[in-house]
């Protein structure tokens, strides 16, 4: 690792905390109980044998979290990333995630809003407005949450209607011409019986990426809005009915990648010391502009057409809870639709190389029935789950008029406007039965056991239409990438996949006293296999296997009331069999199952309130991840103009043995520190200063473990300062994010058909703004 001092510091702080606790003076602050639903019922976070990071509405507001990208700064084991489009946003917990634009893949992290599963990761990218709580559940959650949770789950709850008429209105302005407006309000229709809540938001902002010869502040902009209408109906004292309808849109110029590295190994020259060569020369000769590493940090890109990323997400859900003296029955019925449209330049040049248009429609119906009971000695939750999904996607890969010139072929080798047109449809049905029991062996010792049976059935149809010349096949080892795989003719595909699995959990919790709990757990997770919807070479199997995880964890949850301190620790190990991986190989994706991916580590969460106006949190995650068995992995480019060395373990089928390689996207050490100071200026005026610091270790950004695709560690500092005028319940907040303007990247990938060049996706620069808010 390039830097290890923050990791050592965090571990030392946590250890010193335990040693020094007896000597610390009694603090004036207080510990507040945090209620979570990690086990499908309300419990104190300190009583749950699950590693969970929980955020209340007050915490989200104080830290200025506006979307899931902001949230990761406060959760060291969570990583959220974007690449070519916002539709392909990824969520990783403890280093495990699924990244691809492949139509047939599903996420490894389960996403839930108000108890409803969100199948498409792109449905979670919009602004977080009027949220009551968010929970990040770390490790497999296959028993209670079921499918697609081998890495963990994120559960979010929106604010419910109330009979007090609560609400807020908020406006924000900032640099890059940012402006946004959001608000929510509850209304009573029938006192103590029927209430409604209306929520709405909108945000616009210029981009922070310039197009060379094409305009400033164009790419990576913000243009999104949404609305939510809820009804809360209490027909009796024991029955609660909640109806939620929501709709949101994203229409943005996203996402940009810059020229991150240019390797001059072929000429034995240091990067940047020579004029353009290879395909760069061709681009210049046909009137294009070439950008290099220096332009990357100036946030300048050369693209022939700005990317388009559009999403529409909507849904309707009904939750009914019936509480009796003996048990509680819950029914959650939901229907959702998610439509996306992406138009991206896949040649990544300033001339007309090639572009791809994806137009996808997804709808899903879910039904969950649960019964739960709590007693002094015996508690349980059991249920049935049904899931039905329909997916339709049309994808065009279109040749530009300059593609032949970029590669150096004759002008008519590729005809502008030719290409391929693929239509993918998938019908997916899943159902499950589950149950979990807590048995109090003694007053201080609780045994938890759970099982879930899941059945999956998928039918996929792919229709491939071609206009490109079939004689040009450059998806060979000497090119090192599959740039022309999307144009390579392929027979239509019709495949079915069905599978069933049993997942489970076994846990033991020991309450040493009223304030300290130790636990040990074993759990499994599962993500179904499926069918590769992309064009692939004949030797590769279009079917990919299910992904299964097996996790071991021991932990401690400790409150120290006299010191107003809370310390939670977890030591974990997870082995994921057949991890579904995808590596971008210059124009297409190499999709395969890793044999075994292994992760293990330590997590520490410290909360301290030394005074009634001061709070401090420290989070640390050490997570080692590697592909312990991956014999059929993707290869990095082995041509002389790249690394100058061939990839290891080259197999006859063109794959590579990368066993022992680093887990893609995983930062081995992450540290998060927050400090909040409240103060009183007068009887009517209060204020606060809030700061966040995070340090993220370096990481390998590609499955193929290409030596040039390591990205360095980075630091982020965010600060917020606000004043509140109590008589009006109104306040103003000045905020800044990434104050040091740290330059860091997301994914690093091969640049299609560009000799020795690599692209990387930008993360946000320094931003600042002013927010006005009034509560009701």
DASULDA-V512792 format. One record per helix or strand of 2 or more residues. SS is the DSSP state (H for helix, E for strand). FROM is the first residue (numbers start at 1). TO is the last residue. If there is no record, write none. Layout:
# DASULDA-V512792
ss=[SS,SS]
from=[FROM,FROM]
to=[TO,TO]
This chain:
# DASULDA-V512792
ss=[H,E,E,H,E,H,H,E,H,E,E,E,H,E,E,E,E,E,E,E,E,E,E,H,H,H,E,E,E,E,E,H,E,E,H,E,E,E,E,E,H,E,E,E,E,E,E,E,H,E,E,H,E,E,E,E]
from=[5,35,43,45,51,57,68,78,86,90,109,116,121,131,152,167,178,194,209,215,222,239,257,265,279,293,300,308,328,354,378,403,419,445,485,493,516,530,543,547,561,565,589,614,661,669,685,699,707,710,714,726,730,745,757,767]
to=[23,36,44,47,56,63,74,81,88,93,113,117,124,138,158,174,190,205,211,219,236,252,262,267,285,297,301,323,345,373,399,407,440,466,487,511,527,531,544,560,563,584,611,629,662,680,696,700,709,711,725,728,737,750,762,775]
